[in-house]
Amino acid sequence: MELVVMADEHSATAFRLAGVRRVYDGGAGEEQLHSLLADDKVGMLIVTERVADTHRRMIDDHKASKRITPIVVEVPDVNGPVEREIDPIRELIRRAIGADVTAKA
């Protein structure tokens, strides 16, 4: 299984410097994202939040599907996190284990 990244230009450069071999431009379009989501070699697809927002319907459809891979993880880009009501990482963990793991003080 491979780690693949779809990100803006600056974030893509950072992932390449970190050693990720398969990095794609976030502006490549829906065809590229569809191809990555259908690729059986891709185990994890990291997408920056702003790129994910431009392809929200396709990403949400994939997450709702019965496919196990690739796992789609949304991360902030070099400009920082996008303010949201639902944290996508927390939601991924909640779906994986079936419970919310946040501590209430």
Backbone torsions as a table, in degrees:
resi	resn	phi	psi	omega
1	MET	NA	143.1	-177.8
2	GLU	-112.3	152.8	171.2
3	LEU	-95.2	127.3	-179.0
4	VAL	-127.4	143.9	-179.2
5	VAL	-123.5	138.2	171.9
6	MET	-124.8	114.5	-170.9
7	ALA	-150.9	170.0	173.4
8	ASP	-68.3	170.0	-173.8
9	GLU	-55.8	-47.8	-176.2
10	HIS	-70.5	-42.4	178.0
11	SER	-66.8	-37.4	178.4
12	ALA	-60.6	-41.5	178.0
13	THR	-61.9	-41.4	178.8
14	ALA	-62.6	-41.9	178.7
15	PHE	-67.1	-37.7	177.0
16	ARG	-63.5	-42.4	178.5
17	LEU	-64.8	-27.5	178.1
18	ALA	-80.5	-4.7	175.1
19	GLY	104.2	3.5	178.0
20	VAL	-73.5	126.9	-175.1
21	ARG	-85.4	-37.6	-177.3
22	ARG	-102.7	97.2	179.5
23	VAL	-125.6	129.9	-177.0
24	TYR	-120.7	149.8	177.9
25	ASP	-69.1	130.8	-179.6
26	GLY	-64.6	-20.8	178.5
27	GLY	-87.6	8.5	-176.5
28	ALA	-65.7	-24.1	175.9
29	GLY	105.5	174.9	-175.8
30	GLU	-66.6	-30.3	-179.8
31	GLU	-61.4	-43.5	179.6
32	GLN	-65.0	-44.9	179.4
33	LEU	-63.6	-43.5	178.4
34	HIS	-58.9	-42.5	179.0
35	SER	-62.4	-42.5	179.9
36	LEU	-67.5	-39.3	-179.9
37	LEU	-69.1	-25.5	-179.6
38	ALA	-92.0	-11.2	-176.3
39	ASP	-74.8	118.1	-179.2
40	ASP	-69.3	-15.2	179.2
41	LYS	-81.5	-16.8	-178.0
42	VAL	-85.7	118.1	178.4
43	GLY	-93.6	-38.0	179.0
44	MET	-138.2	132.0	177.2
45	LEU	-115.0	114.1	176.3
46	ILE	-95.3	125.6	-179.3
47	VAL	-126.7	132.4	176.2
48	THR	-68.4	151.1	-174.1
49	GLU	-57.3	-43.5	-177.9
50	ARG	-68.5	-35.8	174.9
51	VAL	-67.7	-41.7	179.3
52	ALA	-61.5	-37.5	179.8
53	ASP	-63.3	-30.7	178.8
54	THR	-74.8	-18.1	179.9
55	HIS	-123.5	32.8	-172.0
56	ARG	-55.2	-46.7	-176.5
57	ARG	-60.0	-45.3	-178.1
58	MET	-66.2	-41.3	179.9
59	ILE	-67.2	-43.6	178.6
60	ASP	-64.6	-38.3	177.4
61	ASP	-63.0	-40.5	178.4
62	HIS	-65.3	-44.0	-179.7
63	LYS	-63.6	-31.5	-179.9
64	ALA	-82.5	-12.3	-177.8
65	SER	-76.1	172.9	-179.9
66	LYS	-84.9	-3.3	-179.0
67	ARG	-68.3	137.3	179.6
68	ILE	-84.7	-40.6	-179.6
69	THR	-121.4	153.1	-4.1
70	PRO	-79.2	151.2	171.4
71	ILE	-76.5	129.5	179.8
72	VAL	-101.9	121.5	179.5
73	VAL	-119.6	125.6	178.3
74	GLU	-96.4	130.5	-179.2
75	VAL	-127.0	155.3	175.5
76	PRO	-65.0	153.4	174.7
77	ASP	-93.7	-168.7	-176.5
78	VAL	-66.7	-14.4	179.3
79	ASN	-88.5	-2.4	178.8
80	GLY	101.8	174.8	-176.1
81	PRO	-72.4	152.8	173.7
82	VAL	-87.8	132.4	179.2
83	GLU	-70.3	125.8	-179.4
84	ARG	-137.7	158.5	174.2
85	GLU	-79.2	-31.5	-179.4
86	ILE	-116.4	124.4	177.5
87	ASP	-78.6	118.0	-176.6
88	PRO	-63.2	-32.3	178.3
89	ILE	-69.3	-44.4	177.8
90	ARG	-61.3	-40.6	179.1
91	GLU	-65.4	-39.3	177.4
92	LEU	-61.5	-44.1	178.7
93	ILE	-65.4	-42.2	179.8
94	ARG	-61.1	-42.4	178.9
95	ARG	-67.1	-36.7	-176.2
96	ALA	-69.8	-41.8	-176.4
97	ILE	-106.9	-10.0	175.7
98	GLY	84.1	13.4	178.7
99	ALA	-151.1	153.8	176.1
100	ASP	-81.6	127.5	-175.3
101	VAL	-100.5	8.7	-179.5
102	THR	-76.5	139.0	-179.3
103	ALA	-87.4	132.0	175.6
104	LYS	-96.5	125.7	-178.8
105	ALA	-91.7	NA	NA
